[in-house]
Amino acid sequence: MTSVARRSGPARHTGAEAYPGPRREPASRPAPSRPSGRPPARPVPARPGNRPARIGARRVLAVIIAGAAMVIFLWWHSTPGVHGLGGWLTGAGEVLGLLCGYGVVVLVALMSRLPPLERGLGTDKMARWHAMGGRYIVSLVVAHGLLIVWGYAATAHASVVSESATLLTQYPDVLMATVAGFLLLGIGIVSMRAARRRVRYETWYFLHLYTYLAIALAFSHQLADGAAFVSNLAARFWWSAMYLTVLVLVLWYRVAVPLLAYRRHRFEVLGVTAEGPGVISVYIGGSRLEELDAEPGQFFRWRFLTRSLWWSSHPFSLSAAPGSDMLRITVKNLGDHSQALAQLQPGTRVFAEGPYGAFTPAGSGRGVVLLAGGVGITPLRAIFATLPGHVTLIYRASSERDLVFRDELDAIAAARGATVHYLVGSRAEIGGDPLSPRVLRSLVPGLDEQEAYVCGPAGMTSASVRALRAAGVPRQRIHFESFEF
Ligand SMILES: Cc1cc2nc3c(=O)[nH]c(=O)nc-3n(C[C@H](O)[C@H](O)[C@H](O)COP(=O)(O)OP(=O)(O)OC[C@H]3O[C@@H](n4cnc5c(N)ncnc54)[C@H](O)[C@@H]3O)c2cc1C
């Protein structure tokens, strides 16, 4: 194991210091082949006043639960009484149907890129909620269909098969809703972890877009057949307004905002440099970049407008503090797309959606420890350069060759009196766990008083979070970002 600590000047512990906003970045590599006549990139001071408010997880959950309670109230209000087995089954089917109709709106809203949610919850947490909610919704859809058919059959003293045929042929829009239900079920199956590992990300993503078709197909049967809506104009209005609002949010934040950002900022590739084996940095220029209000630790979804790359956008974190005319991302070659970025030519136009993510310094005034593994160094490199106060960076890599930014990190550490520890080598070579609570405590004096930020491969991240907890860092002071949605 190599463990190198570098520091220039006394390390400052600023426990009582208020968070004054990001520092100017002391070290950043100039972009290659910059168009002449442009000034060098200047890191821009943050403009906290312009940033969207952050909505915390508890508040979002409270709003979601309150909405679900209103949905149940709507059913109760529109149901004069429940009689017999058929009535109970139908009633249960109706409640579940309403909850499905509401749930899909919540799921789409979570993915609408609404800035207060992106900044408050963070994209990875919303993606986890979305995936978990999706599993519930698909189960509810199946249960809704089965209970309604069974309940109607019990009430009409008919067989389930003949009642299914009646529902499909004689009730308005039920056939379309059934197709929608099967679509959602199929998408749910493809999204299950075991199946998802076997399909390419792009295949899964484009299949997932059929969810929008399923939602559209299922919408009208709710108003046409739902007991809560047929004779309640206010409820129809509320329900339609809810769907329309989410549609507008999706179109605005996922389509219009990126187009407007492209027009305003004119993003283009300035150049590409190699950082290490299979790792490159892409420098992206543009105008008025300070208006993006991007923070170190955040990411954008990048769509490079070349013949082979234009059709998909990929998330990459800023690996240096955002400048007024230049942004930098650093990419590890993990597949087709990331590999192709090495061939980008200066002048390639870029669509950038963002900034996204809540993996930004909380500004508690405490000392900060950053734990990076592999390419997880990218957002932490930007945070390391700009976060005020005392910062310790622990950078885990399996070999010296895999360490990127080493010169930059050493220069930043020297310039600001921070500490870097490189933990290099396989566990077998090291002869133990390099990120055990004992090792972490020995590397970071007063660790349990600090704020911790972790980014790396999934296994390393969860092991680090456990080790930090065991070392006495409270859960709410441990922040981590996953590079997988
Ligand atoms: C918030 C966030 C920040 C990231 N920051 C960085 C970074 O700074 N540097 C870096 O090297 N990598 C980063 N990644 C990972 C990077 O996005 C993927 O490695 C890249 O998209 C892989 O695409 P591919 O086609 O080359 O590989 P593939 O073989 O197609 O995909 C490999 C894996 O990457 C993920 N992935 C693929 N395409 C996408 C997509 N369009 N959107 C989301 N995930 C996808 C999937 O989990 C997939 O299994 C980040 C990911 C996230 C979610």
The ligand as an ORCA input file, in Angstrom:
! r2SCAN-3c Opt
* xyz 0 1
  C     -24.624     11.059    -11.526
  C     -23.576     10.327    -12.346
  C     -22.342     10.906    -12.538
  C     -21.364     10.232    -13.274
  N     -20.142     10.820    -13.428
  C     -19.184     10.157    -14.109
  C     -17.889     10.736    -14.291
  O     -17.621     11.850    -13.854
  N     -16.959     10.026    -14.977
  C     -17.229      8.773    -15.491
  O     -16.355      8.170    -16.108
  N     -18.457      8.205    -15.329
  C     -19.430      8.860    -14.671
  N     -20.658      8.292    -14.542
  C     -20.906      6.970    -15.142
  C     -21.165      7.138    -16.640
  O     -22.363      7.854    -16.859
  C     -21.285      5.765    -17.314
  O     -20.092      5.072    -17.086
  C     -21.461      5.927    -18.793
  O     -22.707      6.504    -19.078
  C     -21.323      4.548    -19.431
  O     -21.841      4.555    -20.744
  P     -21.228      3.576    -21.843
  O     -22.149      3.535    -23.021
  O     -19.820      3.937    -22.107
  O     -21.185      2.171    -21.124
  P     -22.280      1.043    -21.056
  O     -21.569     -0.248    -21.095
  O     -23.397      1.295    -22.013
  O     -22.876      1.305    -19.603
  C     -22.191      0.954    -18.422
  C     -23.107      1.331    -17.258
  O     -23.213      2.781    -17.189
  C     -24.569      3.151    -16.890
  N     -25.071      3.967    -18.010
  C     -24.886      3.743    -19.321
  N     -25.477      4.701    -20.057
  C     -26.062      5.529    -19.176
  C     -26.852      6.705    -19.323
  N     -27.146      7.216    -20.519
  N     -27.310      7.306    -18.201
  C     -27.047      6.788    -16.985
  N     -26.280      5.694    -16.776
  C     -25.812      5.068    -17.862
  C     -25.350      1.881    -16.707
  O     -25.372      1.582    -15.318
  C     -24.553      0.847    -17.419
  O     -24.723     -0.428    -16.859
  C     -21.642      8.956    -13.831
  C     -22.902      8.392    -13.653
  C     -23.856      9.054    -12.922
  C     -25.201      8.420    -12.744
*
